[in-house]
Amino acid sequence: MGLSILLWRGWHSAFRDGLTFSTVAHTGVGGTELQMLWHAQHLTALGHRVQVMGAGPNSFVERNVEFIGTGSRDDQLAAIRQGRVRSPDIVLLEGAYDAAACFRANFPSARIVHVGQNIDVGADRAAFSHGRWIDAYAFVGPGHLADYCARFPRLRGKFVLVRNAIPWAEFHSRVAPATVEDKVVWVGSWNKKGLRTWCEVMAKVMRTRPGLRWMLCGPQYGTSRQQLPPHLTVGVSLPRERISVLCLPLARLLQEISTARVAVVSLGNECGPGSVLDAHAMGRPVISGNDMVYAFSNPFGTGLRVTGRDQAEAALRHLLEHPEAGDAMGIAGREFVLREYHEDRQREDLGRLITYLQFDSRSRDLTQIAGTSHRQQVWQDVLDKIGRKVRGLMAS
């Protein structure tokens, strides 16, 4: 019999009417919410019983996943007290961590995992401060995992990979091929790093390319459907008649990406950005930031990585002026994402996570021995060399 697994999104839902699989068909949904739904679907396919809490006010079952309706923290605590929440074997905190102590107190034997959609430079230390209640931190891409293994070696034993992935069979594979237009598409919320830089770059590029259009697509929550926040465009002269600001359901978003000459995304501080994966899957070249996450999600040959305004402008002009180069990157990007970020890879990661959590306590403790930092490795190497010389002298 499978395990009982609870997925928790937050104390309050970002969607007034709730979030379910059906929501994706008619509403633009953020990446954290999408990945939580795919996690639930994969876990049920693996034979486990899955409940979701913190996704909305209504209770129902969809695709064999039980959504527990709650509207507040008090509602959730009441649901636990009333037994509406099964005693979970595993709790996945989906992009949030502040319920870790609560779940540990209510379900002492559960394994608690923080799925680190929000583990970035602004929130990592706060997330790790809850480590006494958390059994594992799941990083959402190989670059995300590599970055934090290097930066926080003492916690390395608690770090695992549950990569973000594309739902290829249900969505991406069904997008009909379309003609590429003279259009650039931005995908991501308005608070992403670098959007102001892209506004400045697009203002310059669009002045020299009168037929170029710019479409900006963001998720529903925290996003105005009418205009960009003023702080992004103040002092920047953008041709409003050639700019579209939209919130699109996933299927329509993918169609728009597929017709763009270039996809531009954030310039850093990401975890496992779905925007770059969607663009790769649609066969379009991507211009992204140049941090560790993007080194693994927008690698050489699939797009271009930049670190500032001048590089961003040069990269964009290059791909607009040499569409054949962009098309070649798009082909390579699709092959890459189907190999590394297909939904099957996420299902395999979830299976490995469960295996890790089911280790007996002694084995698990041994896997969590603190790793060594680069400085410690250098010092160990020095000591090893000295030891070899001393023992050599003693032997002679």
N, C-alpha and C positions, 0 to 999 in steps of 0.2 A: 504494500500500500504506500502511496506517495506521502510526501511531507505536507504539513500545513504551513503555508507561507503567506505572510501579510506584507503588502506593499503600502507604504505610507508616504503621501505626497506633502502634506503640511497640515497645520491646524485649520486653515481656511482655504477653500478652493479658489483658484484664479478665475473660474468660470461660474457665473451666476446660476446657470441651469445645469451645471455639472459637466464632468468630462467622462466620456465613454468612447468605445470604438466608433460609435455612430457619429460622435461629434466631429471626427476627422473628415467626414464626408462633406460637411457644410461650413466649417469654421477653420480659420487659420490658427493652428495650435503650435505652441512653443516646443522646442526640441526636448526639454526635460519631460514634458507630459507625453509626447509621442513615444519616447523610449520606454517610459514606464508601462505604457500600453503594450508595447512589443514584448517587454519582460514578462508581463502577465500572460500573454498569449503563448510564449515559448515555455514558460513554466508549466502551464496546463498541458501543453503538448508532451512535456516530459513526464507527465503522470502525477503532478502535484495538485493539491487543492489550494486555490488562490483566492484571497480576499484583498480588496483595495479600499483604503480609507483615506479621507482627505481630498477626494476628487469631486465631491459635490453633495447636494442636500438630499438626493433621492436614492432609495435602495432598489436594486434590481440585479438580475443576472444576465450577462451578455457574453457569448462565446465561452460559456462555462466558467466565467470569472464573476465572483460575487462582489458587487460594489455596495459598500456600507454607507448609507446616506447620513451625513452629519453636516451641520452648518457652523460649528464652532468647536473650540477646545473642550468646553463643557459637554457638548454633545458626544464627542469622541470618548471622553472619560466615562460618560454614562453608558455608551455602547459596550465598553470593556466591562464595566460593573454588571451590566445586564446579561452578559454572556453572548452578545451578538457577535463579538469577535472571538473566533475559536482560539484556543491556546496555541500560539504559533511555534513551530520548530525554528523558523527563520523569519526575521523581520528585515525587509529592505527599506531603508530610509532613502527615498528617491529624491536626491538633490536637496536634502535638508537634514539637519542633525539635531535640532533642539528638542526632539522627543526621545532621544536615546535614554536619558535617565528615567523617564516615565515608563518606557517599555521594559527596561531592565527591572524596575520595581514591580511592575505588574506581571511580568513573565520572566522570572529569574533564570529559567533553563533555556530560554530562546537564544539563538545565535543572532546577533544584530550586526547588520552590514550597512555602512554608509555608502550609497552609490554617489560618487563624487562629481555630479554634474556641476556643483557649485564650489568645488575645491580649486581655487585659483589664488593669485597673489593677494587678493583682497580678503579672502576668507579662510585660507588654509590653516592658519594657526588657531583660529577659533574652532574650526572643525576638529583639529587634532587634540584640542583641549578636552574634548569629550571622549578621549580614547579609553578611559577606564570602563566605559559602558559598551564600547564598540569592539566587536571581534575582528572585523576586517573592513578595510577601505577599498572599495572597488573603483578603479580608475577607468575612464570611459574611452580610452584610446591608447595605442602603444606609446605614442609620444608623451601623453599625459602621465602614464605609468613610469616611463623612463626618466622624465623630468623630476618626479618626486622621489623616485628611488635614489637619484643622485643627490637631491637637496636635503632629504630627511632620512639618512641611512639608519638611524636608530629605530625608525618605524617600519623599515623595509619588510620585515617579516609579516606585517599585517596587510601589505599591499597586494592586491590581486587585479586581474584584468577582466572587465566586462565591457567590451567595446560597444560604442554606439554603432548602429547598423542601419542599412536601408531596407525597408520592406519591399524587396524587389518583386516578389510574386504578386502581391496585392496592388501595388501602385506603379512603381517605376517601369516595369516591363510592359505595362498597358498603355503607356503614352505613345501615341501615334507619331511617327516621324513628321517633322514639319520644316519648312524653309527657314533658314537662319536670316534674321533681319539685322538692320543696322541699329542695334540696341544693346545697351549695357544693363544688367540686372544686379541689384543689391539684394541680398537675402540676410535678414537678421533684425533684431530689435534696435530701436533708436539709441539705446545706451551702449551699444557695442563700440569697442575701441576702434578709432580710425574713421568713423563715419563722417566726422567734420572734415578730416583730410580728404576723403573721397568727394565731399561737396566742393571743396576748393579745386581739386583736380578736374572734376567734371565741368565746372564752370569754365576752365581754360580750354579743355578739349572740345567742349560743345561750341565754343566760339569759332573754332576752326573747322568744325564738321557740322554744317547747318542741318544735315539730315539725321543726325544722331539723336536717339531718344534714350532716356534713363528711366527705368522702372525700379521703384523701391518697394520691397515686400517685407512686411513685418508681421509678427503674430498679433492676435487680437488684444491680449491684455497689455496694458501700459502703452498702447500704440494708438495715436490719432489716425482715423481713416481719412481725414481731410487735408492735413498738412504735416510737414515735419516740425518738430519743436523749434522755436525761434533761435535757440542757441546754436543750432547746427548751420543755419543759413545766414545769420547776421553778418553783414559786410561782404556777402558773396552774391554775385549777380548770376543767377541761374535762369535759363529760359523756361518759365513755368509752363508754357504751352507744350513743351516737349518732355515734361516730367509727369510720371504717374506714381501716386502713393497708394498702395493697395494692401489689403489683408485677404489672402486667398486660401481656400482649402487646399490640402496637399496636392490633389490631382491637378487642379488648375495651376498651382504654383509650378509644378514640374513641367507643365506644358509651356509656360512662359519662359522658364529657364532654358528649355530645349530650343527656343527660337532666338535666344540672345547670342550676340557675337562673343561676348565676354561676361563672365560672372565675377563680381567683386564682393569680397567678404571682409570680415573684421581684420584688423592689423595686429591682433595679438590678444593675450590674456584670455585664451579660450581653454576649454577642457576637451570636448570631443565634438566639434561643431558639425551639426547635421547639414548646414548650408553648403559646405565644401563637398560633402559626400553626395548630396543631391545633384550638385552641378556636375561632378564627375560622372555620376550615373546617367545623366542626360547628355553626356558626350560633349560638354562645353569646357573650355579652358578656364582656370580660376586664377585670380590674383589675390593673394592672401598676405598676412603677416609672415614673419620669418622666425618664429620661436620654435621651441622643441615640438609642440603639438602639431604645428603645420609642417615641420620637417617630415613627420610620419603620415600626415593626412593630405598633403599637397606636395608630394615628392617631385624631384627633378623629372621633367618630361611630361608631367600632367598639368602643369601650370607654372606660374612665376611667384616667387616670394620676395617681398619688399619690406623695407623698414622705415620709410618716410615718404614725404610728399613728392620729392623729385623722382625717386625710384618708382613710386606708384604711377606717376604720369608717364614716365618713359616706358614702363611695362605695358600700360594701357594703349599708348600710341603704337607700340610695336605690334600688339595683337590686332589692333584695328586696321593697321596698314598692311599686315601680312596675315590675312585670314587663313591661308593654308597652314601656317604654323599653329594657329589656334585649333584648327580642325584636327591636326595630328596630335596635339596635346589632349584634345577631347577624346579621341579614340583610345589613347593610352590611359587616360583617367578612368574611362569606363572599365577597361580591362583590370585596372588596379583595384577599383572599388568592389568589383564583383569577386575578386580574389581575396581581398583583405577585409572588406566591410559588408559582405553579404549577410543577410539575416541568419544564415546557417552558422556563421562564425559566432554571432552573439549567443545562439542557442548552445553551442559548444562551450563558450565561456561560462555560461550560467551552470552548465553541468559540472565543469571543473570547480566552480565556486562552491557548489554544494558538496562535492567530494572533499574539498579543503575543510569546510565547516564540520564535516562528519568525522574528521580525524579524532581519535581518542585524545583526551585532554593532555596527556604527557607528550604525545607526538606534536600536537598543536603548539604547546609551549616551546618545544624545541625548534619548531619552524619560525618562531617569533623572536629568536635571539637577535639582539641588536646588530645590524650590519656595520661595516667599517666605512668611514668617510675616506675621501681621497687623501687627506692629510694623514690619517692614521695608516693608510696603506703605504705611503711614502716612508713614514717613520718605521713601520714594520720591515720594509725592505732594507733600510739602513741598518737596523738591528740584526737582520739576517746576515748581511754582508760582514758586519763586525764579528758576529758569532762564528762564521765560517773561517775567517782569518785567525781568530783566537784558537779555535779548535785545531786548525792546521798547524799553528806554531806548537801547540801542546803535543800533537802527534809526532812532530819532527824531533 
